[in-house]
């Protein structure tokens, strides 16, 4: 009975190590989302945290703030979609047996 428990502990430790490694990979991963021919470019890390935002001055119009807000939203969505479709999610599922 003791040998089976040791094996389960070892497997749990291996899974914990793999989860830690995947978390580090997500934090280091960077994805760019773009809108309107690169007028707005947003960089997210694998945790969908904003790393950088670039706004082309040509799209800044004080009379159309809503348009700029829309471009920022589109760029963010583009980056988030890239992260969601990435193989990171499928590798997590494979590790967990999904």
N, C-alpha and C positions, 0 to 999 in steps of 0.2 A: 504494500500500500504506500509506503514512503517513497518508492521509486516513481510512482505515477504522479505524486504531488510535486516532486522535484522537476519532473519533465514539464508539468503545467506551469510551474514558476519560471522555468527557463524559456518556454514559449511566450509567456506573458512579458518577460523582460525583452525578448527579441522584438515583439510587436511594439512595445513601448519605445524602444530604440528607433525602430523604423518610423513610427509616428513623429518622433522628435526630428529625425532627418527630413521627413517630408515637410514639417512645419518650417524648418530652416530654409528649405528649397523655395517654399512659397514666399517667405519674407525676402529672399534674394531675387526672386523672379520679377521682371519688369515687362509691362505690356503697354504699348501706345494705342490710344484711341484717337481717331481723327474725324473732323467734320468739315464739310464744305471745302473740299480741295485744300486741306491742311490749314485753313484759317484758324482753327483751334485744334491744338494737340494736347492731350492729357496723358500722363504717365501714371500708371497704378502699379503697386506691387501685387504679389499673389494673394494678399489678404484684402484686396480692393481698397487699399489706402492710397490717397493721393500723394504722389511723389513730386510731380511737376506739372505745371500748366503753361502752355505757350499760346499767346493770342497775337495774331498778326494785326498790326496797327490799322491795316486797311479795313478791318471789319468792326472797328470801334467807331460808333456813331452815337453821340449823346442823345440823339432823337430816336434811337432804336435800341434801347437797352434790352428789351425783351428778345430781340433777334439774337443778340450776343448770348443771353442766357440760354436760349434754345440751342445754339451751337455748342455751348459748354455741356449741356445735358446730352446732346447727341454724341459728342466725343467721349464722354464718360460711359455712356451706354455701349459704344463701340468697343472700348477697352474692356468693360465688364463682360460683354459677350465673348470676346476673345479668351478671357480667362475661363469662362464657363464651358467653352467648347474645347478647351485645351485637354491634353491627355493627362494632366495632373489629376483631374477628377476621376478619370477612368483608372488610373494607377492606384488611387486610394481605394476604389471599389474592388480592384483585383486583390489588393493586399488584405482587405477585409472579407473577401470571398463573395462579393456581389457580382 
